[in-house]
Amino acid sequence: MFPTRITDPNGNYISIEYADKVESKAFGPRIASITDTLSRVITFNYDSDLPDARLTSIAAPGIGGRTRTLVRLHYAHQLLTYAFVGGGGIVRRGDFYGVDAIYFPAVSCGYWFDSYSSYGMITKVSQRCAMTFQPGKSDGDQGTISPGTMTDDRVYNYPSVTNGGPPLSDAPSYTTMTESWAGMNTPPSVTSYSLQKFPLFQRLIVTYPDGARHYTYTDTDPTKFTNGLVYDELTDGGSPAVLSQIQTTFELGDYQSPRVKTIQKTNVLGQTTSTVFTYGSHYNQITRVQELDYDGKTVLRSTGIAYVQDAGYPARHIFNLPNDVIVIDRNGAGLAETTYAYDRQPLAQAPSITNHFGYI
């Protein structure tokens, strides 16, 4: 099932046309064009000479009724070689056509990908300028893209069987990113990544070229609603001393979805400020935000939010429209008040507006 129209809560919609039917292609239908809310048509071109008819360019209306190409993509044939503990590995076939160039004609710049791991991951992302394009025999033909000159290179050390790497027990991942810039006269900078998995959480340690480290803690307890959420982040300067820390607690909200309850920020002096969120009974609406001092009790500032209660808005999937926002200081004195009003004119049919359904 693929969408042909997407409508927003205000009745504006985009239309999607497909180049073929899902029944005729193992990989599903290809988008031929998208007509936006102003009736502008964005077209998608494919190279029928490549397997699976790869997307090669996207075009949109230009100035004076002309058409301009937004981006061009080029592909190169790649082979897969892999090894997993216990053998196996499910792939559709042992080769694929991977993107090796992305070109933006308006600026003659883009990206060059000339290195893949044996598992199919891009191992080098090179940002380029002064690139050129030589068209092929048709709009869909991928043509020829030149590499231009390098401005920034990023190399990721994904494992590769061809380099003698051992069989993997999990998805391939990189542990370092080495970056180089045009004209630099120092060694390339290296950022390292270490993912440590524990029974109920995981810790990602990112070590930057200057030695500073950033720790990210993620809940992985499958029995809790916070599974997959980041609850603690801290940064040090390469020593045990913490420079900054952000801790987040959550609560189960409307629609059984997690929502932020408190955010605590600790500075290099060990002083912690807190932000506390209070919610209404519907739609996870934030009704009050309290900013607390270092003692965790004194309210420095409080923001109260009231929402529009008209039932017509939720019926159109429009939620959380603020009606009145009041900010008060620690002494209860008002600092600011903002009132919002919506749709004060009567609703009317709008048949002359393009790609719009309903009223305005």
TITI-432196 format. One record per residue (C-alpha): residue number from 1; x, y, z. Coordinates in Angstrom, 3 decimals, always signed. Example, Ala and Ser with C-alpha at 12.3 -4.5 7.8 and 13.67 -1.06 7.14 Angstrom:
<vexnus>
+-----+----------+----------+----------+
: num :        X :        Y :        Z :
+-----+----------+----------+----------+
:   1 :  +12.300 :   -4.500 :   +7.800 :
:   2 :  +13.670 :   -1.060 :   +7.140 :
+-----+----------+----------+----------+
</vexnus>
This chain:
<vexnus>
+-----+----------+----------+----------+
: num :        X :        Y :        Z :
+-----+----------+----------+----------+
:   1 :   +0.000 :   +0.000 :   +0.000 :
:   2 :   +1.489 :   +3.317 :   -1.133 :
:   3 :   +0.017 :   +6.807 :   -0.622 :
:   4 :   -1.214 :   +8.902 :   -3.552 :
:   5 :   -2.294 :  +11.918 :   -1.483 :
:   6 :   -1.080 :  +13.290 :   +1.863 :
:   7 :   -3.335 :  +15.912 :   +3.495 :
:   8 :   -2.351 :  +18.087 :   +6.449 :
:   9 :   -4.816 :  +19.098 :   +9.220 :
:  10 :   -5.640 :  +22.330 :   +7.360 :
:  11 :   -6.751 :  +20.575 :   +4.188 :
:  12 :   -3.624 :  +21.229 :   +2.107 :
:  13 :   -2.354 :  +18.182 :   +0.293 :
:  14 :   +0.397 :  +16.874 :   -1.942 :
:  15 :   -0.267 :  +14.369 :   -4.734 :
:  16 :   +2.031 :  +11.481 :   -5.620 :
:  17 :   +2.189 :   +9.740 :   -9.001 :
:  18 :   +4.038 :   +6.468 :   -9.546 :
:  19 :   +5.981 :   +5.288 :  -12.566 :
:  20 :   +4.892 :   +1.657 :  -12.339 :
:  21 :   +2.773 :   -0.769 :  -10.344 :
:  22 :   +3.964 :   -2.629 :   -7.284 :
:  23 :   +2.924 :   -5.927 :   -8.827 :
:  24 :   +5.395 :   -5.479 :  -11.684 :
:  25 :   +8.470 :   -4.715 :   -9.596 :
:  26 :   +9.963 :   -6.710 :   -6.733 :
:  27 :  +11.168 :   -3.476 :   -5.131 :
:  28 :   +7.831 :   -1.634 :   -5.252 :
:  29 :   +6.639 :   +1.318 :   -7.317 :
:  30 :   +8.884 :   +4.236 :   -8.144 :
:  31 :   +7.689 :   +7.784 :   -7.548 :
:  32 :   +7.323 :   +9.583 :  -10.878 :
:  33 :   +6.276 :  +12.994 :   -9.555 :
:  34 :   +5.056 :  +14.892 :   -6.515 :
:  35 :   +2.752 :  +17.893 :   -6.865 :
:  36 :   +3.048 :  +20.185 :   -3.850 :
:  37 :   +0.452 :  +22.459 :   -2.245 :
:  38 :   +1.225 :  +25.246 :   -4.761 :
:  39 :   +0.834 :  +22.883 :   -7.748 :
:  40 :   +4.573 :  +22.786 :   -8.361 :
:  41 :   +5.592 :  +19.464 :   -9.871 :
:  42 :   +8.784 :  +17.740 :   -8.703 :
:  43 :   +9.814 :  +14.957 :  -11.092 :
:  44 :  +11.971 :  +11.899 :  -10.446 :
:  45 :  +14.080 :  +10.355 :  -13.221 :
:  46 :  +15.422 :   +6.809 :  -13.329 :
:  47 :  +18.055 :   +4.997 :  -15.361 :
:  48 :  +16.395 :   +1.953 :  -16.906 :
:  49 :  +19.808 :   +0.520 :  -17.836 :
:  50 :  +20.676 :   +0.008 :  -14.152 :
:  51 :  +19.266 :   -2.926 :  -12.152 :
:  52 :  +16.105 :   -1.916 :  -10.286 :
:  53 :  +16.018 :   +1.322 :  -12.349 :
:  54 :  +17.900 :   +3.534 :   -9.887 :
:  55 :  +16.906 :   +7.142 :   -9.185 :
:  56 :  +19.363 :   +9.395 :  -11.038 :
:  57 :  +17.956 :  +12.924 :  -10.761 :
:  58 :  +15.238 :  +15.095 :   -9.238 :
:  59 :  +13.947 :  +18.173 :  -11.062 :
:  60 :  +11.664 :  +21.045 :  -10.045 :
:  61 :  +10.235 :  +24.216 :  -11.623 :
:  62 :  +12.699 :  +27.034 :  -12.132 :
:  63 :  +12.480 :  +30.721 :  -12.956 :
:  64 :  +10.540 :  +31.739 :  -16.055 :
:  65 :   +8.765 :  +28.431 :  -16.484 :
:  66 :  +11.965 :  +26.503 :  -16.962 :
:  67 :  +12.924 :  +23.276 :  -15.202 :
:  68 :  +15.961 :  +23.028 :  -12.960 :
:  69 :  +17.711 :  +19.896 :  -11.735 :
:  70 :  +18.036 :  +19.856 :   -7.970 :
:  71 :  +20.345 :  +16.861 :   -7.562 :
:  72 :  +21.958 :  +14.095 :   -9.586 :
:  73 :  +23.014 :  +10.661 :   -8.356 :
:  74 :  +25.540 :   +8.274 :   -9.858 :
:  75 :  +26.040 :   +4.577 :   -9.088 :
:  76 :  +28.835 :   +2.030 :   -9.329 :
:  77 :  +28.795 :   -1.748 :   -9.161 :
:  78 :  +29.804 :   -3.200 :   -5.774 :
:  79 :  +30.401 :   -6.778 :   -4.615 :
:  80 :  +29.406 :   -8.154 :   -1.212 :
:  81 :  +31.735 :  -10.358 :   +0.814 :
:  82 :  +30.719 :  -11.101 :   +4.379 :
:  83 :  +31.316 :  -13.480 :   +7.264 :
:  84 :  +29.177 :  -13.912 :  +10.377 :
:  85 :  +29.587 :  -16.187 :  +13.362 :
:  86 :  +27.609 :  -19.323 :  +12.600 :
:  87 :  +27.715 :  -18.608 :   +8.880 :
:  88 :  +24.891 :  -17.310 :   +6.754 :
:  89 :  +23.724 :  -13.833 :   +6.045 :
:  90 :  +20.525 :  -13.173 :   +4.129 :
:  91 :  +20.956 :  -11.018 :   +1.032 :
:  92 :  +18.916 :  -10.681 :   -2.134 :
:  93 :  +22.039 :  -11.105 :   -4.235 :
:  94 :  +25.800 :  -10.879 :   -3.826 :
:  95 :  +26.240 :   -7.526 :   -5.540 :
:  96 :  +24.547 :   -4.151 :   -5.744 :
:  97 :  +24.816 :   -0.727 :   -7.310 :
:  98 :  +25.883 :   +1.733 :   -4.624 :
:  99 :  +25.863 :   +5.522 :   -4.849 :
: 100 :  +29.337 :   +6.785 :   -5.723 :
: 101 :  +28.491 :  +10.440 :   -6.400 :
: 102 :  +25.894 :  +13.043 :   -5.443 :
: 103 :  +25.997 :  +16.262 :   -7.458 :
: 104 :  +24.156 :  +19.564 :   -6.903 :
: 105 :  +24.189 :  +21.419 :  -10.256 :
: 106 :  +23.312 :  +24.834 :   -8.776 :
: 107 :  +26.626 :  +25.011 :   -6.909 :
: 108 :  +28.723 :  +22.382 :   -8.763 :
: 109 :  +29.434 :  +20.721 :   -5.428 :
: 110 :  +28.441 :  +17.439 :   -3.852 :
: 111 :  +29.793 :  +14.197 :   -2.436 :
: 112 :  +32.067 :  +11.446 :   -3.707 :
: 113 :  +31.927 :   +7.873 :   -2.387 :
: 114 :  +34.760 :   +5.788 :   -3.779 :
: 115 :  +35.131 :   +3.250 :   -0.972 :
: 116 :  +32.763 :   +0.586 :   +0.367 :
: 117 :  +33.347 :   -2.128 :   +2.939 :
: 118 :  +32.847 :   -5.737 :   +1.909 :
: 119 :  +29.583 :   -5.626 :   +3.902 :
: 120 :  +28.242 :   -2.799 :   +1.730 :
: 121 :  +28.808 :   +0.206 :   +4.009 :
: 122 :  +30.242 :   +3.458 :   +2.684 :
: 123 :  +33.650 :   +3.825 :   +4.327 :
: 124 :  +34.660 :   +7.193 :   +2.874 :
: 125 :  +32.533 :  +10.323 :   +2.475 :
: 126 :  +34.302 :  +13.029 :   +0.497 :
: 127 :  +32.806 :  +16.493 :   +0.133 :
: 128 :  +33.724 :  +17.988 :   -3.230 :
: 129 :  +33.492 :  +21.206 :   -5.244 :
: 130 :  +34.243 :  +22.097 :   -8.866 :
: 131 :  +32.425 :  +18.936 :   -9.914 :
: 132 :  +31.064 :  +18.584 :  -13.448 :
: 133 :  +28.344 :  +16.540 :  -15.132 :
: 134 :  +28.318 :  +15.038 :  -18.598 :
: 135 :  +24.762 :  +14.061 :  -19.608 :
: 136 :  +23.873 :  +10.685 :  -21.048 :
: 137 :  +21.504 :   +9.788 :  -23.850 :
: 138 :  +18.315 :  +10.633 :  -21.904 :
: 139 :  +17.071 :  +12.509 :  -18.842 :
: 140 :  +17.133 :   +9.281 :  -16.866 :
: 141 :  +20.633 :   +8.230 :  -17.928 :
: 142 :  +22.999 :   +8.702 :  -14.988 :
: 143 :  +25.644 :  +10.211 :  -17.251 :
: 144 :  +29.130 :  +10.947 :  -15.926 :
: 145 :  +30.025 :  +12.966 :  -12.832 :
: 146 :  +33.595 :  +14.134 :  -12.241 :
: 147 :  +35.037 :  +14.107 :   -8.689 :
: 148 :  +36.131 :  +17.751 :   -8.658 :
: 149 :  +38.362 :  +18.841 :   -5.771 :
: 150 :  +38.227 :  +17.629 :   -2.174 :
: 151 :  +37.173 :  +20.001 :   +0.606 :
: 152 :  +36.554 :  +17.478 :   +3.404 :
: 153 :  +37.145 :  +13.719 :   +3.760 :
: 154 :  +35.689 :  +11.452 :   +6.429 :
: 155 :  +36.860 :   +7.840 :   +6.623 :
: 156 :  +35.013 :   +5.228 :   +8.734 :
: 157 :  +36.776 :   +2.004 :   +9.730 :
: 158 :  +33.970 :   -0.434 :   +9.013 :
: 159 :  +35.175 :   -4.071 :   +9.163 :
: 160 :  +35.911 :   -5.816 :   +5.909 :
: 161 :  +36.386 :   -9.495 :   +5.151 :
: 162 :  +38.779 :   -8.633 :   +2.328 :
: 163 :  +41.106 :   -7.044 :   +4.907 :
: 164 :  +41.223 :  -10.189 :   +7.009 :
: 165 :  +38.583 :   -9.144 :   +9.500 :
: 166 :  +37.105 :  -11.850 :  +11.764 :
: 167 :  +33.501 :  -13.080 :  +11.438 :
: 168 :  +30.965 :  -10.750 :  +13.035 :
: 169 :  +28.373 :  -11.593 :  +15.679 :
: 170 :  +26.402 :   -8.357 :  +15.165 :
: 171 :  +25.760 :   -5.725 :  +12.514 :
: 172 :  +28.930 :   -4.077 :  +11.129 :
: 173 :  +29.870 :   -0.868 :  +12.928 :
: 174 :  +32.768 :   +1.580 :  +12.915 :
: 175 :  +34.915 :   +2.623 :  +15.883 :
: 176 :  +36.837 :   +5.561 :  +14.389 :
: 177 :  +36.137 :   +8.448 :  +12.048 :
: 178 :  +39.217 :  +10.083 :  +10.525 :
: 179 :  +38.714 :  +13.540 :   +9.053 :
: 180 :  +40.897 :  +15.576 :   +6.699 :
: 181 :  +40.370 :  +19.010 :   +5.167 :
: 182 :  +41.764 :  +20.628 :   +2.066 :
: 183 :  +44.901 :  +22.644 :   +2.805 :
: 184 :  +45.421 :  +21.292 :   +6.314 :
: 185 :  +49.035 :  +21.050 :   +7.459 :
: 186 :  +48.463 :  +18.809 :  +10.479 :
: 187 :  +47.753 :  +15.077 :  +10.761 :
: 188 :  +44.140 :  +13.998 :  +10.187 :
: 189 :  +41.886 :  +14.267 :  +13.238 :
: 190 :  +40.502 :  +11.044 :  +14.663 :
: 191 :  +37.262 :  +10.675 :  +16.616 :
: 192 :  +36.745 :   +7.290 :  +18.267 :
: 193 :  +33.527 :   +5.550 :  +19.296 :
: 194 :  +33.041 :   +2.819 :  +21.873 :
: 195 :  +29.646 :   +1.212 :  +22.487 :
: 196 :  +29.439 :   -0.768 :  +25.719 :
: 197 :  +26.371 :   -2.946 :  +26.290 :
: 198 :  +25.115 :   -3.889 :  +29.748 :
: 199 :  +22.046 :   -5.918 :  +30.786 :
: 200 :  +19.715 :   -2.904 :  +31.202 :
: 201 :  +21.493 :   -0.012 :  +29.492 :
: 202 :  +24.202 :   +0.835 :  +27.004 :
: 203 :  +26.916 :   +3.474 :  +27.050 :
: 204 :  +28.359 :   +5.207 :  +24.015 :
: 205 :  +31.708 :   +6.928 :  +24.555 :
: 206 :  +32.816 :   +9.410 :  +21.909 :
: 207 :  +36.426 :  +10.575 :  +22.255 :
: 208 :  +37.227 :  +13.710 :  +20.287 :
: 209 :  +40.606 :  +14.628 :  +18.762 :
: 210 :  +41.393 :  +16.953 :  +21.715 :
: 211 :  +40.847 :  +14.109 :  +24.207 :
: 212 :  +37.457 :  +15.303 :  +25.469 :
: 213 :  +34.913 :  +12.528 :  +25.936 :
: 214 :  +31.130 :  +12.509 :  +25.642 :
: 215 :  +29.156 :   +9.730 :  +27.342 :
: 216 :  +25.601 :   +8.868 :  +26.328 :
: 217 :  +23.576 :   +6.426 :  +28.431 :
: 218 :  +20.538 :   +4.774 :  +26.853 :
: 219 :  +17.922 :   +2.607 :  +28.598 :
: 220 :  +17.681 :   -0.862 :  +27.019 :
: 221 :  +15.382 :   -2.546 :  +29.540 :
: 222 :  +12.655 :   -4.154 :  +27.355 :
: 223 :  +10.211 :   -4.227 :  +30.282 :
: 224 :  +10.188 :   -0.413 :  +30.721 :
: 225 :   +8.486 :   +2.283 :  +28.656 :
: 226 :  +11.809 :   +4.163 :  +28.612 :
: 227 :  +13.447 :   +1.456 :  +26.519 :
: 228 :  +15.519 :   +3.189 :  +23.841 :
: 229 :  +15.538 :   +6.632 :  +25.473 :
: 230 :  +18.661 :   +8.605 :  +26.428 :
: 231 :  +18.573 :   +9.440 :  +30.138 :
: 232 :  +22.104 :  +10.686 :  +30.898 :
: 233 :  +24.757 :  +12.617 :  +28.960 :
: 234 :  +28.031 :  +13.927 :  +30.346 :
: 235 :  +31.204 :  +15.474 :  +28.987 :
: 236 :  +34.694 :  +15.513 :  +30.454 :
: 237 :  +37.960 :  +16.973 :  +29.266 :
: 238 :  +39.766 :  +13.659 :  +29.062 :
: 239 :  +40.057 :  +13.413 :  +32.840 :
: 240 :  +37.617 :  +12.063 :  +35.466 :
: 241 :  +36.376 :  +15.605 :  +36.190 :
: 242 :  +32.913 :  +16.198 :  +34.682 :
: 243 :  +32.574 :  +19.411 :  +32.695 :
: 244 :  +28.831 :  +19.149 :  +32.137 :
: 245 :  +26.029 :  +16.654 :  +32.615 :
: 246 :  +22.395 :  +16.456 :  +31.513 :
: 247 :  +20.069 :  +13.940 :  +33.172 :
: 248 :  +16.520 :  +13.373 :  +31.973 :
: 249 :  +13.678 :  +11.545 :  +33.707 :
: 250 :  +10.498 :  +10.439 :  +31.970 :
: 251 :   +6.934 :   +9.556 :  +32.852 :
: 252 :   +4.262 :   +7.613 :  +30.997 :
: 253 :   +1.890 :  +10.051 :  +29.348 :
: 254 :   -1.177 :  +10.154 :  +27.162 :
: 255 :   -1.415 :   +7.487 :  +24.449 :
: 256 :   +0.930 :   +5.387 :  +26.612 :
: 257 :   +3.844 :   +7.417 :  +25.275 :
: 258 :   +6.885 :   +8.549 :  +27.285 :
: 259 :   +7.283 :  +12.254 :  +27.975 :
: 260 :   +9.956 :  +14.324 :  +29.721 :
: 261 :   +9.317 :  +14.924 :  +33.432 :
: 262 :  +12.529 :  +16.641 :  +34.570 :
: 263 :  +15.810 :  +17.830 :  +33.053 :
: 264 :  +18.760 :  +18.396 :  +35.370 :
: 265 :  +21.870 :  +20.231 :  +34.155 :
: 266 :  +25.105 :  +20.115 :  +36.155 :
: 267 :  +28.022 :  +22.464 :  +35.457 :
: 268 :  +31.753 :  +22.065 :  +36.035 :
: 269 :  +31.359 :  +23.284 :  +39.642 :
: 270 :  +28.911 :  +20.515 :  +40.422 :
: 271 :  +25.964 :  +22.914 :  +40.612 :
: 272 :  +22.666 :  +21.522 :  +39.291 :
: 273 :  +19.661 :  +23.385 :  +37.925 :
: 274 :  +16.381 :  +21.626 :  +37.193 :
: 275 :  +13.495 :  +22.110 :  +34.781 :
: 276 :  +10.224 :  +20.431 :  +35.780 :
: 277 :   +7.367 :  +19.811 :  +33.348 :
: 278 :   +3.701 :  +19.445 :  +34.337 :
: 279 :   +1.132 :  +18.112 :  +31.853 :
: 280 :   -2.608 :  +18.311 :  +31.368 :
: 281 :   -4.940 :  +15.343 :  +31.097 :
: 282 :   -5.010 :  +15.183 :  +27.280 :
: 283 :   -2.637 :  +15.193 :  +24.305 :
: 284 :   +0.500 :  +15.471 :  +26.460 :
: 285 :   -0.048 :  +19.225 :  +26.753 :
: 286 :   +2.624 :  +20.975 :  +28.836 :
: 287 :   +0.696 :  +23.191 :  +31.258 :
: 288 :   +3.563 :  +24.400 :  +33.443 :
: 289 :   +7.344 :  +24.652 :  +33.203 :
: 290 :   +9.268 :  +25.408 :  +36.403 :
: 291 :  +12.938 :  +26.402 :  +36.405 :
: 292 :  +14.571 :  +25.598 :  +39.757 :
: 293 :  +17.684 :  +27.054 :  +41.392 :
: 294 :  +20.731 :  +25.067 :  +42.516 :
: 295 :  +18.973 :  +23.968 :  +45.709 :
: 296 :  +16.398 :  +22.044 :  +43.668 :
: 297 :  +13.530 :  +23.840 :  +45.453 :
: 298 :  +13.551 :  +27.561 :  +44.737 :
: 299 :  +11.503 :  +28.402 :  +41.636 :
: 300 :  +13.367 :  +31.002 :  +39.606 :
: 301 :  +10.767 :  +31.245 :  +36.870 :
: 302 :   +7.498 :  +29.538 :  +36.040 :
: 303 :   +5.677 :  +29.424 :  +32.708 :
: 304 :   +1.985 :  +28.517 :  +32.610 :
: 305 :   +0.321 :  +27.479 :  +29.358 :
: 306 :   -3.429 :  +27.278 :  +28.685 :
: 307 :   -4.739 :  +25.648 :  +25.523 :
: 308 :   -7.669 :  +26.127 :  +23.159 :
: 309 :  -10.505 :  +23.804 :  +24.203 :
: 310 :  -12.518 :  +23.848 :  +20.950 :
: 311 :  -13.309 :  +20.203 :  +20.098 :
: 312 :  -13.199 :  +20.988 :  +16.389 :
: 313 :   -9.414 :  +21.141 :  +16.362 :
: 314 :   -8.684 :  +17.643 :  +17.734 :
: 315 :  -11.226 :  +16.295 :  +15.239 :
: 316 :   -8.904 :  +17.576 :  +12.496 :
: 317 :   -5.813 :  +16.273 :  +14.303 :
: 318 :   -4.726 :  +19.740 :  +15.421 :
: 319 :   -3.499 :  +19.462 :  +18.996 :
: 320 :   -1.763 :  +21.662 :  +21.545 :
: 321 :   -2.744 :  +25.128 :  +20.311 :
: 322 :   -1.683 :  +27.530 :  +23.107 :
: 323 :   -4.293 :  +30.090 :  +24.090 :
: 324 :   -2.502 :  +31.955 :  +26.869 :
: 325 :   +1.161 :  +31.840 :  +28.010 :
: 326 :   +2.075 :  +33.544 :  +31.287 :
: 327 :   +5.614 :  +33.864 :  +32.696 :
: 328 :   +6.127 :  +34.766 :  +36.367 :
: 329 :   +9.275 :  +35.310 :  +38.426 :
: 330 :  +10.386 :  +33.785 :  +41.732 :
: 331 :   +8.214 :  +36.193 :  +43.678 :
: 332 :   +5.065 :  +35.478 :  +41.703 :
: 333 :   +5.201 :  +38.729 :  +39.743 :
: 334 :   +4.186 :  +38.557 :  +36.116 :
: 335 :   +6.987 :  +38.995 :  +33.594 :
: 336 :   +5.117 :  +38.433 :  +30.347 :
: 337 :   +1.788 :  +37.298 :  +28.972 :
: 338 :   +1.005 :  +36.295 :  +25.408 :
: 339 :   -2.492 :  +35.549 :  +24.117 :
: 340 :   -3.136 :  +33.682 :  +20.870 :
: 341 :   -6.283 :  +33.640 :  +18.725 :
: 342 :   -7.095 :  +31.319 :  +15.833 :
: 343 :   -9.612 :  +31.203 :  +12.982 :
: 344 :  -11.704 :  +34.171 :  +14.030 :
: 345 :  -13.352 :  +34.423 :  +10.619 :
: 346 :  -16.166 :  +31.989 :   +9.678 :
: 347 :  -15.085 :  +28.922 :   +7.744 :
: 348 :  -15.825 :  +29.015 :   +4.016 :
: 349 :  -15.388 :  +26.701 :   +1.059 :
: 350 :  -12.200 :  +27.328 :   -0.921 :
: 351 :  -12.650 :  +25.722 :   -4.363 :
: 352 :  -10.203 :  +28.080 :   -6.092 :
: 353 :   -7.199 :  +27.175 :   -3.920 :
: 354 :   -4.958 :  +24.581 :   -5.539 :
: 355 :   -4.260 :  +21.294 :   -3.764 :
: 356 :   -6.626 :  +22.138 :   -0.943 :
: 357 :   -9.604 :  +20.175 :   +0.295 :
: 358 :  -12.264 :  +21.663 :   +2.549 :
: 359 :  -12.583 :  +25.044 :   +4.218 :
: 360 :  -10.408 :  +28.017 :   +5.108 :
+-----+----------+----------+----------+
</vexnus>
